[in-house]
Amino acid sequence: MIRRCLVWLALCLFNAGVAGAAITAELRTTDIVLRLDADDNAPRLRTLQPAGQATWSNRAAELPIDYAERAGERVALRWRLDENATTITPRRVVVVYTCESPRLRLSWEWIARADYGPIEHRVRIDNLDTVELWLAMPDSFRFDWLVAPQSALRHVYIEKGDGNPSDEGTHEVSVRDGYAWTGTSSTYAHPPKGAPREIIPWFLMQREDDSRSGWYVGIEFSGRTRLSLSRETDSLHGAAGLNPDRGAVRTRLEPGKSVDTPVIFVGAFSGGADAAGNGLRRWEREVLTNPLTWKRPDYPMLVNNSWGSGMAVDEALAHRMIRDSAELGLEMFHIDAGWFRGVGDWRPNPDKFPHGLAAIADDAHRHGLKFGLWVDWTQAGVATGPGALNAHNAQVQDWLIADVPPDWKPEEYKGVTIDIGHPPAAKWAADEVERIVTEYQLDMLEHDGYLVAQGCTRTDHPHARPDPATITMRKEEGSSLVESSNATDVSYHAVRAYYDIHARLRADHPDLLLEACNDGGRMVDFGSAAHVDYFSITDTYDPLSNRRAFFDTSHVLPPAMLESYIEKWPTPRLENFRYMLRSGMMGWATIMLDTTAWTPEQHAAAKQEFQLYKSELRSFIRAADLYHVSDRPDGLHWDGIEYVDPHRNRGVVYAFRASTESEAQHTFVLKGVRPDGTYRLRFQDGSSPDTTATGRQLLESGLTVHLPLPNSSELIFIDDADAK
């Protein structure tokens, strides 16, 4: 009865708003229906409806910005709805407002790029005048949903793994009256002590009823962004967009140029967070990410990375690793940090690689492997060789985020960041990565470190000038980091330049793979997903950290893009060894230890695991639905992840018994299988006899797994018993 009343009230509010609107429109996918309207004052998203579920009614208009700065003077902006320039089609709505003095055009755009999944939104402002303007950037999206005071709501958001996944990671919070939350994201993920950790820029809002329906919003941008949410009596309100925590986000708008708010997407679902994630990940695979990557049969890959030996990598080690990688059935050899002459001098150290890197690439290719390389390409050092990015060079100094002292020295693999939002610095970086990819015959380029400047002291770069009173400097692992009032605008320009550089690389090298490491999981976001092929999801690589980071990020991003580095860990028995490997093999898997040190038994077991990954697991990781069938891993109790491919009616469960001594068995209640189906259950390691079960049994009674040893694992394949 309450729900019917809310739906009636929402429809009444919508119809009342439409009556006075000059423009009304509707966009829909199989998952969501959005109703939009606009009048002379402002446009708004009027209602949102998950398919077949209760409607959410929005009272917040997205008011156009009300002033600009021209030659240091504040100028009021008077906007007029331009119905003739407005475009409405079944897949795209663009509502246009114009301002006569100064001459500006504002486009409020919504677009459905697929028949399913979320709908994207952005605001673009074009400067049609002959003078430069400074604008206070608006939010990308504002909302104020009407909610019944007694309705039960749940808020879900996800932390980044960054240095080390926290004890919580995936947050599910009841939203009561007085609830207030802000989540932030950047490429640095270094919150002050005691402050909340940064999030993947997305959250979900769910009704706590039988439908478990709701909506979610995400930001497709890697710069400094912010999501906010508050509940007060009958109002659930908030915003998504650039982070204004240091004041209004001011940005330059030159004559004839345009500026865009970060693109956001709004989606809807029913059936809870896993149902939302399965729909979102499908949309990301087919709409947001690189389509050429998904056509590769070897994606995601099995990689051997040299960082198991740290900075000690050299030619002899590389050739030895290549031979063993080929023997094990791995697919890429990846040289990590330690190969270069010096920070900013991205040429091979002749003492370590006397024959250069092209010779290593040739050897990898002869052995049937791809060749990848780590480069921290926006970091300047003190090397003086030809082409080096020397922080003491007069030209390079102007590109830096801040001056460095005369006696400054970089760390082993990290220096001071150049601001690639500054066009000369961006050109150098674009030319340098092109040289690296071509000269070293790369199949994959990894970037690390603080690639995108977040604060900058320069006054002659395109970003806003900093307020000298707000500039602070701090050191993080050898890097000088600047924080100032202009931080969001600095990152806005730098991120756009970063995207342009990667777009150029993809256009010139369509088979090149791109990895975002960025200090291990600090750049895991939807903007990066559109410009790279996979992410490092955490900077801590033990089995628990890998499973925690995967549990979290797999709620919102395709598993094939989620890279786990597998480091050396105590494995006295083969069961522990498989547990270590499988903890990092639920998505993209990279080995980061000396495989030549494995015992013959471990070598044989690893070879078998890698073959199983390629023959059976990879197809699930690429395209199957994913379900979180346990609590988040805690290192003590059992945890598991389930993949189900509804098209093949097949699945697999990754089951992990952690360190508990008292739980030799666990029952996983499965999801996604057909209740009326019959399934063969095949235990890869033989921990239980193969058997059959109905889908209803798996959904209600569950799948019981027996493992006698702590820190062990099992893979249970779920096959359609009726398939021929």
C-alpha positions in Angstrom: 0.0 0.0 0.0 2.8 2.4 0.9 4.7 1.7 -2.3 1.5 2.3 -4.4 1.1 5.6 -2.7 4.7 6.6 -3.4 4.3 5.7 -7.0 1.1 7.8 -7.3 2.7 10.7 -5.5 5.8 10.6 -7.8 3.6 10.5 -10.9 1.6 13.4 -9.7 4.8 15.4 -9.1 6.1 14.5 -12.6 2.9 15.5 -14.3 2.7 18.8 -12.4 6.3 19.6 -13.5 5.6 18.7 -17.1 2.7 21.0 -17.3 4.9 24.0 -16.8 7.9 22.7 -18.8 8.8 24.0 -22.2 10.5 20.7 -23.1 9.9 17.1 -22.0 11.7 14.0 -23.1 12.2 10.4 -22.1 15.2 8.1 -22.5 15.1 4.4 -21.7 17.1 1.2 -21.8 16.0 -2.2 -20.7 17.2 -1.3 -17.2 16.1 2.3 -16.6 13.6 5.0 -17.7 14.6 8.6 -17.3 12.1 11.5 -17.8 13.6 14.9 -18.4 12.2 18.4 -18.7 13.4 21.9 -19.0 12.0 25.4 -18.7 13.4 28.9 -19.0 15.1 28.6 -15.6 16.8 25.2 -15.7 16.7 21.6 -16.9 16.2 18.6 -14.6 16.1 14.9 -14.5 12.5 14.6 -13.3 12.1 10.9 -12.6 14.1 7.7 -12.6 12.5 4.3 -12.8 14.2 0.9 -12.6 12.5 -1.4 -15.1 9.2 -2.5 -13.6 9.9 -1.0 -10.2 8.9 2.0 -8.2 9.7 5.5 -9.5 12.2 7.9 -7.9 11.1 11.6 -8.2 13.7 14.3 -8.3 13.1 17.9 -7.1 16.6 19.3 -7.9 17.1 21.4 -11.1 20.6 21.6 -12.5 20.8 25.4 -12.5 23.3 26.9 -15.1 26.2 28.8 -13.6 25.2 32.3 -12.8 28.4 34.2 -13.3 31.8 34.3 -15.1 34.9 36.3 -14.7 36.0 38.5 -17.6 39.3 40.5 -17.3 39.1 40.1 -13.5 35.5 41.3 -13.3 32.5 39.2 -12.3 29.9 39.2 -15.0 26.3 38.0 -14.4 25.1 35.3 -16.9 21.6 35.4 -18.1 20.6 32.2 -19.8 17.8 31.6 -22.2 16.3 28.2 -23.3 16.9 27.7 -27.0 14.2 25.3 -28.1 15.3 25.4 -31.7 18.8 24.2 -30.9 17.6 21.5 -28.6 17.8 17.9 -29.9 15.6 15.0 -28.8 16.0 11.5 -30.3 15.2 8.1 -28.8 18.8 7.7 -27.7 20.0 11.3 -27.1 18.6 14.5 -25.5 20.6 17.8 -25.7 18.9 20.8 -24.1 20.6 24.1 -25.1 20.7 27.3 -23.2 22.4 30.5 -24.5 23.8 33.7 -23.0 24.1 36.8 -25.1 26.8 38.7 -23.1 29.3 37.1 -22.9 28.2 34.8 -25.8 28.0 31.3 -24.3 26.2 28.1 -25.2 25.4 25.5 -22.5 24.4 22.0 -23.7 22.8 19.7 -21.1 23.2 16.2 -22.6 21.9 12.7 -21.8 22.8 9.8 -24.0 21.9 6.1 -24.0 24.8 4.4 -25.8 23.3 0.9 -25.6 19.9 -0.7 -25.4 20.7 -1.8 -21.8 22.6 -0.4 -18.9 23.0 3.1 -17.6 22.6 6.5 -19.4 25.4 9.0 -19.5 25.2 12.7 -18.8 27.4 15.8 -19.1 27.3 19.6 -19.4 29.3 21.3 -22.1 29.9 25.1 -22.2 31.1 26.7 -25.4 32.7 30.2 -25.4 31.4 31.8 -28.6 32.8 35.2 -27.6 36.1 36.8 -28.4 37.4 37.1 -24.9 38.8 34.7 -22.4 36.6 33.8 -19.4 37.0 32.0 -16.1 34.1 29.8 -15.0 33.2 28.2 -11.7 32.6 24.6 -12.9 29.1 23.2 -12.0 28.5 19.8 -10.6 28.0 17.1 -13.3 24.8 15.9 -11.6 22.6 17.0 -8.7 19.6 15.2 -7.2 17.0 15.6 -4.5 14.9 12.5 -4.5 11.5 12.5 -2.7 11.5 9.5 -0.2 9.0 8.4 2.3 10.4 9.1 5.8 9.8 5.5 6.9 11.4 3.9 3.8 14.4 1.7 4.4 17.4 2.4 2.1 20.9 1.0 1.8 24.0 2.8 0.5 26.8 0.8 -1.1 30.2 2.2 -2.0 33.7 0.8 -2.6 37.1 1.8 -1.4 40.2 1.7 -3.7 42.7 -0.9 -2.8 45.6 1.5 -3.2 48.5 0.8 -0.8 46.7 -2.0 1.1 43.1 -2.9 1.2 41.5 -1.9 4.5 39.5 -4.2 6.8 36.2 -3.1 5.3 36.6 -2.1 1.6 33.0 -2.7 0.5 30.7 -0.5 2.6 27.0 -1.3 3.0 25.3 1.2 5.2 21.7 1.8 6.3 20.6 5.3 5.3 18.6 6.9 8.1 17.4 10.4 8.7 20.5 12.6 9.3 22.8 10.4 7.3 25.5 12.4 5.5 28.4 11.1 3.4 31.0 12.3 1.0 33.3 10.1 -1.1 36.3 11.4 -3.0 38.6 10.1 -5.7 41.9 11.2 -7.2 45.0 9.7 -8.7 46.8 10.0 -5.4 44.6 8.3 -2.7 46.6 9.8 0.2 43.9 11.0 2.6 45.0 12.8 5.7 45.4 10.6 8.8 42.0 9.6 10.2 40.1 10.7 7.1 38.1 8.2 5.0 39.9 6.4 2.3 39.3 7.3 -1.3 36.6 5.4 -3.2 36.1 4.2 -6.7 33.9 7.1 -7.9 30.6 5.3 -7.8 27.8 4.5 -5.3 24.6 2.5 -5.2 21.3 3.3 -3.5 18.9 0.4 -2.8 15.4 0.0 -1.4 15.4 -2.5 1.4 12.3 -4.4 0.3 11.7 -7.6 -1.7 12.6 -5.9 -5.0 16.1 -4.7 -3.7 15.8 -2.2 -6.5 17.4 1.2 -6.9 19.9 3.3 -8.8 23.6 4.0 -9.0 25.8 6.8 -10.2 29.4 6.8 -11.4 31.9 9.4 -12.7 34.0 8.7 -15.8 36.9 10.8 -14.8 40.3 10.2 -13.1 40.9 13.6 -11.6 39.8 15.0 -8.3 36.1 14.1 -8.0 33.5 14.0 -5.3 30.2 12.2 -4.6 27.9 13.3 -1.8 24.7 12.0 -0.2 22.5 13.2 2.6 19.1 12.2 3.9 16.8 14.6 5.7 13.2 13.6 6.4 11.6 13.2 2.9 14.8 14.2 1.0 17.7 12.2 -0.3 20.0 14.7 -2.0 23.5 15.0 -3.2 25.8 15.6 -6.2 28.5 14.1 -8.4 31.3 16.0 -10.1 34.6 17.7 -9.6 35.8 18.0 -6.0 35.2 21.5 -4.7 36.7 20.9 -1.3 39.2 23.8 -1.7 36.6 26.2 -2.9 34.8 26.7 -6.3 36.5 24.9 -9.1 37.6 27.7 -11.4 38.8 26.9 -14.9 39.9 28.9 -18.0 37.6 29.0 -21.1 39.4 30.5 -24.1 37.5 32.0 -27.1 36.2 29.3 -29.4 36.9 26.6 -26.9 34.6 24.4 -24.8 34.7 22.9 -21.3 32.9 19.8 -20.2 31.9 18.6 -16.8 33.1 15.0 -16.1 30.7 12.5 -17.7 28.6 10.7 -15.2 26.4 7.6 -15.7 23.1 6.8 -14.0 21.8 3.3 -13.9 19.1 1.2 -12.3 18.6 -2.3 -11.1 16.6 -4.8 -9.1 17.8 -7.8 -7.2 20.6 -6.2 -5.2 24.2 -5.1 -5.6 25.4 -8.2 -7.6 22.6 -7.7 -10.1 23.6 -4.1 -10.5 27.2 -5.0 -10.9 26.5 -7.7 -13.6 24.5 -5.2 -15.6 27.1 -2.4 -15.2 30.1 -4.6 -16.0 28.4 -5.8 -19.2 27.8 -2.2 -20.3 31.4 -1.3 -19.5 32.8 -4.2 -21.6 30.7 -3.3 -24.6 30.4 0.5 -24.3 33.1 2.1 -22.2 36.2 0.0 -22.7 38.4 -0.6 -25.8 36.5 -3.0 -28.1 39.7 -4.2 -29.8 41.0 -5.5 -26.5 37.9 -7.8 -26.0 38.5 -9.3 -29.5 41.8 -10.7 -28.3 41.5 -14.4 -27.4 44.3 -14.1 -24.9 42.7 -11.4 -22.8 43.1 -11.3 -19.8 46.6 -12.6 -19.9 49.0 -14.6 -17.7 52.2 -12.5 -17.1 55.6 -12.9 -15.5 56.8 -9.7 -13.9 60.5 -9.0 -13.0 59.6 -7.2 -9.7 60.1 -10.3 -7.8 63.8 -9.4 -8.0 63.2 -5.7 -7.4 65.6 -3.3 -9.1 68.1 -6.1 -9.7 66.6 -6.9 -13.1 69.2 -7.3 -15.9 69.7 -9.0 -19.3 70.6 -12.4 -17.9 67.6 -12.5 -15.5 65.3 -11.3 -18.3 66.4 -14.1 -20.7 66.1 -16.7 -17.9 62.6 -15.5 -17.0 61.6 -15.6 -20.6 62.6 -19.2 -21.0 60.8 -20.2 -17.8 57.7 -18.2 -18.7 57.5 -20.0 -22.0 58.0 -23.4 -20.3 55.2 -22.6 -17.8 52.7 -21.5 -20.4 52.7 -17.8 -19.4 51.9 -15.3 -22.1 53.8 -12.1 -21.4 57.2 -11.2 -20.0 57.0 -7.8 -18.2 60.1 -5.8 -17.1 59.3 -3.7 -14.1 61.4 -0.9 -12.6 65.2 -1.1 -12.6 65.9 -1.3 -16.3 66.5 2.4 -17.0 69.6 4.7 -16.7 67.9 7.0 -14.2 64.5 8.5 -13.3 63.4 10.6 -16.2 66.1 9.0 -18.5 63.9 6.2 -19.9 66.7 4.4 -21.8 68.1 1.0 -20.8 71.0 1.0 -18.4 74.0 -0.2 -20.6 75.5 -2.0 -17.6 72.3 -4.1 -17.1 71.2 -4.3 -20.7 74.2 -4.0 -23.0 72.2 -5.2 -26.0 69.3 -2.9 -25.3 65.6 -3.7 -24.7 64.8 -4.5 -28.3 66.9 -7.6 -28.0 64.8 -8.6 -24.9 61.6 -8.0 -26.9 63.0 -10.2 -29.8 63.7 -13.0 -27.3 60.3 -12.8 -25.8 58.6 -12.9 -29.2 60.8 -15.8 -30.3 59.4 -17.7 -27.3 55.8 -16.9 -28.1 55.5 -14.2 -25.4 54.4 -10.6 -25.5 56.7 -8.0 -24.0 55.7 -5.4 -21.5 57.6 -2.5 -19.8 57.2 -0.4 -16.7 57.7 3.4 -17.2 57.1 6.3 -14.8 57.0 8.6 -17.7 55.9 11.9 -16.1 58.7 11.8 -13.4 61.7 14.0 -13.8 65.1 13.3 -12.2 68.7 14.6 -12.4 70.0 12.4 -15.3 71.9 14.5 -17.8 71.9 12.2 -20.8 70.4 13.2 -24.2 66.6 13.2 -24.0 66.5 12.9 -20.2 63.9 14.8 -18.2 66.3 16.7 -15.9 64.6 18.7 -13.2 67.4 21.2 -13.1 67.1 21.9 -16.8 65.7 25.4 -17.4 63.0 24.3 -19.8 62.0 21.3 -17.7 61.8 23.4 -14.6 58.9 25.3 -16.0 57.1 22.0 -16.5 57.5 20.8 -12.9 54.7 21.1 -10.4 57.2 23.0 -8.2 60.9 23.9 -8.0 63.3 21.5 -6.4 66.3 22.5 -4.3 69.7 22.5 -6.0 70.7 19.4 -4.0 67.5 17.5 -4.7 67.8 13.8 -5.7 65.1 11.4 -6.9 64.3 8.0 -5.4 65.3 4.8 -7.2 62.3 4.9 -9.5 60.3 8.1 -8.6 61.1 11.8 -9.0 59.1 15.0 -9.3 56.0 15.1 -11.5 55.7 17.3 -14.6 52.4 18.9 -15.3 51.2 17.4 -18.5 48.3 19.8 -18.5 50.9 22.3 -19.7 51.0 21.7 -23.5 54.8 21.7 -23.9 55.1 19.1 -21.2 52.3 17.0 -22.8 54.0 17.1 -26.2 57.3 15.9 -24.6 55.4 13.1 -22.8 53.5 12.0 -25.9 56.6 11.9 -28.0 58.5 10.1 -25.3 56.0 7.3 -24.9 55.7 6.9 -28.7 59.5 6.5 -28.8 59.5 4.0 -26.0 56.8 1.9 -27.5 58.3 1.9 -31.0 62.0 1.6 -30.1 61.6 -1.1 -27.5 58.9 -3.1 -29.6 56.4 -3.1 -26.8 53.2 -5.1 -26.7 52.3 -3.5 -23.3 53.1 -0.2 -21.6 52.6 0.1 -17.8 52.6 3.5 -16.1 53.3 4.0 -12.5 53.8 6.7 -9.9 52.0 10.0 -9.7 51.4 10.4 -13.4 48.8 13.1 -13.1 49.7 16.3 -11.3 47.2 17.2 -8.6 48.7 20.5 -7.4 51.0 22.9 -9.1 52.6 26.2 -8.1 53.1 27.5 -11.6 51.2 30.6 -12.7 51.8 30.3 -16.5 50.1 26.9 -17.0 46.5 26.6 -18.3 45.1 25.7 -14.9 44.0 28.3 -12.3 46.7 30.0 -10.3 47.2 28.8 -6.8 46.5 30.9 -3.8 50.0 31.2 -2.2 48.5 31.0 1.2 47.1 27.6 0.5 50.2 25.9 -1.0 51.6 23.0 1.0 54.4 20.6 0.1 54.9 17.1 1.4 57.0 14.1 0.5 55.6 10.7 -0.4 58.1 8.0 -1.1 60.6 10.5 -2.6 58.1 12.5 -4.6 57.3 16.1 -3.9 53.5 16.6 -3.8 51.8 19.9 -4.0 48.5 20.7 -2.4 46.8 24.0 -3.1 43.6 25.8 -3.9 43.9 25.0 -7.6 44.4 21.2 -7.2 41.1 20.2 -8.9 41.7 22.4 -11.9 45.3 21.2 -12.2 44.2 17.6 -12.2 41.3 18.4 -14.6 43.7 19.6 -17.3 46.4 16.9 -16.6 43.8 14.1 -16.8 42.5 15.4 -20.1 46.1 15.5 -21.4 46.7 11.9 -20.1 43.6 10.7 -21.9 44.8 12.4 -25.2 48.2 10.7 -24.9 46.6 7.3 -24.5 44.1 7.9 -27.3 47.0 8.8 -29.6 48.9 5.6 -28.5 45.9 3.5 -29.2 45.3 5.1 -32.6 49.0 4.6 -33.6 49.4 1.1 -32.0 46.0 -0.6 -31.9 47.4 -3.9 -30.6 49.2 -2.2 -27.7 48.0 -3.0 -24.2 48.0 -0.3 -21.5 48.2 -0.9 -17.8 47.5 1.6 -15.1 49.4 0.8 -11.9 49.7 4.3 -10.4 51.1 3.2 -7.1 49.0 0.1 -7.0 45.3 0.8 -7.3 45.2 4.6 -6.9 43.8 5.2 -10.4 41.0 2.5 -10.5 38.1 4.4 -11.9 35.8 4.5 -14.9 37.7 7.2 -16.8 40.8 5.0 -16.6 38.7 2.0 -17.7 38.0 3.9 -21.0 41.7 4.6 -21.6 43.6 1.5 -20.3 43.1 -2.2 -20.6 43.7 -3.3 -17.0 44.5 -2.0 -13.5 46.8 -3.0 -10.7 44.2 -3.1 -7.9 46.4 -3.0 -4.8 50.0 -2.5 -3.9 50.0 -5.4 -1.4 50.2 -8.8 -3.0 49.7 -11.5 -0.4 46.7 -13.9 -1.0 44.4 -12.1 1.5 45.1 -8.6 0.1 44.6 -9.9 -3.5 41.3 -11.5 -2.6 40.1 -8.4 -0.7 41.0 -6.0 -3.5 39.3 -8.3 -6.0 36.2 -8.7 -3.9 35.8 -4.9 -3.7 36.6 -3.8 -7.2 34.7 -6.6 -8.9 31.5 -5.1 -7.7 31.8 -2.4 -10.3 34.5 -3.2 -12.9 35.1 -6.1 -15.3 37.1 -8.9 -13.7 39.3 -9.2 -16.8 40.6 -5.7 -16.1 41.5 -6.4 -12.4 45.2 -7.3 -12.1 46.5 -9.1 -9.1 50.3 -9.4 -8.6 51.2 -12.7 -7.0 54.2 -12.4 -4.7 56.3 -14.8 -2.7 54.4 -16.2 0.2 55.0 -19.2 2.6 53.8 -22.4 0.8 55.0 -25.4 2.7 52.5 -27.7 0.9 51.2 -27.8 -2.7 47.7 -26.9 -1.3 49.1 -23.7 0.0 50.9 -23.0 -3.3 47.7 -23.4 -5.3 45.9 -21.2 -2.7 48.5 -18.5 -3.3 48.2 -18.7 -7.1 44.4 -18.9 -7.2 44.0 -15.9 -4.9 45.5 -13.9 -7.7 43.9 -15.7 -10.7 40.3 -14.6 -10.5 41.0 -11.8 -13.0 44.1 -10.7 -14.8 47.0 -12.6 -13.2 50.6 -11.5 -12.9 53.3 -13.6 -11.3 55.8 -11.4 -9.4 58.3 -13.9 -8.0 61.2 -16.0 -9.2 59.6 -19.0 -10.9 63.0 -20.6 -11.4 63.2 -21.0 -7.6 60.1 -23.2 -7.5 60.5 -26.9 -6.7 59.8 -29.3 -9.5 56.4 -30.2 -7.9 55.5 -26.5 -7.7 56.6 -25.9 -11.2 54.4 -28.7 -12.4 51.4 -27.5 -10.3 51.8 -24.0 -11.6 51.9 -25.2 -15.2 48.7 -27.1 -14.6 47.0 -24.1 -13.0 48.0 -21.8 -15.9 46.7 -24.2 -18.5 43.4 -24.5 -16.6 43.2 -20.7 -16.5 43.6 -20.5 -20.3 41.4 -23.5 -21.2 38.5 -22.9 -18.7 38.7 -20.0 -16.3 39.5 -17.2 -18.7 36.2 -17.5 -20.6 34.3 -17.0 -17.3 36.5 -14.1 -16.3 35.9 -12.4 -19.7 32.2 -12.5 -19.9 30.3 -14.4 -17.2 28.2 -12.9 -14.4 30.0 -12.6 -11.1 28.5 -13.2 -7.6 30.0 -12.5 -4.2 28.8 -15.7 -2.4 30.6 -15.1 0.9 31.4 -12.3 3.2 34.5 -10.2 2.3 37.7 -12.2 2.9 39.1 -11.7 6.5 42.0 -14.1 6.4 40.3 -16.4 9.0 37.2 -17.8 7.5 36.1 -19.2 4.2 35.4 -16.9 1.2 34.4 -17.4 -2.4 33.6 -15.9 -5.7 31.2 -17.5 -8.2 31.1 -17.0 -12.0 28.0 -18.1 -14.0 27.7 -17.8 -17.7 23.9 -17.8 -18.4 24.4 -18.3 -22.1 26.3 -21.6 -21.6 24.6 -22.5 -18.4 28.0 -23.1 -16.8 29.9 -21.7 -13.9 32.8 -22.0 -11.5 33.2 -21.3 -7.8 36.6 -20.2 -6.4 36.5 -21.5 -2.8 39.1 -20.5 -0.2 39.6 -21.8 3.3 41.8 -19.3 5.1 43.7 -19.8 8.4 40.9 -21.1 10.5 41.7 -24.5 12.2 38.2 -25.4 13.1 36.2 -25.1 9.9 37.0 -28.0 7.6 33.9 -27.5 5.5 31.7 -24.6 4.3 28.5 -24.2 2.4 28.2 -21.6 -0.3 24.7 -20.6 -1.2 25.0 -20.0 -5.0 23.4 -17.5 -7.3 22.6 -17.2 -11.0 22.0 -20.8 -11.8 18.6 -21.9 -13.2 16.3 -23.2 -10.5 14.8 -25.9 -12.9 18.3 -27.0 -14.2 20.4 -30.0 -13.2 24.1 -29.5 -12.8 27.2 -31.7 -12.7 29.6 -30.5 -9.9 33.2 -31.2 -10.8 35.8 -30.7 -8.0 39.1 -29.8 -9.7 41.4 -31.0 -7.0 39.2 -34.0 -6.0 38.4 -32.6 -2.5 35.0 -34.3 -2.9 33.6 -36.8 -5.4 31.9 -35.2 -8.5 28.2 -35.2 -8.1 25.0 -33.7 -9.4 22.5 -31.2 -7.9 19.5 -29.2 -9.1 19.7 -25.5 -9.5 17.1 -25.1 -6.7 19.3 -27.1 -4.3 22.3 -24.9 -5.1 20.2 -21.7 -4.7 18.6 -22.8 -1.4 20.7 -25.4 0.3 24.0 -24.5 -1.3 27.2 -26.2 -2.3 29.3 -27.8 0.5 33.1 -27.8 0.1 35.4 -29.9 2.3 39.1 -28.8 2.7 41.2 -30.5 5.4 44.0 -27.9 5.4 44.0 -24.2 6.3 45.1 -21.8 3.5 43.9 -24.1 0.8 41.4 -23.8 -2.1 39.2 -25.6 -4.5 37.7 -24.9 -7.9 34.2 -26.3 -8.4 33.0 -26.3 -12.0 29.2 -26.2 -12.5 28.2 -27.8 -15.8 24.8 -28.2 -17.4 23.9 -31.9 -16.9 21.5 -31.8 -19.8 24.0 -30.4 -22.3 25.1 -32.8 -25.0 
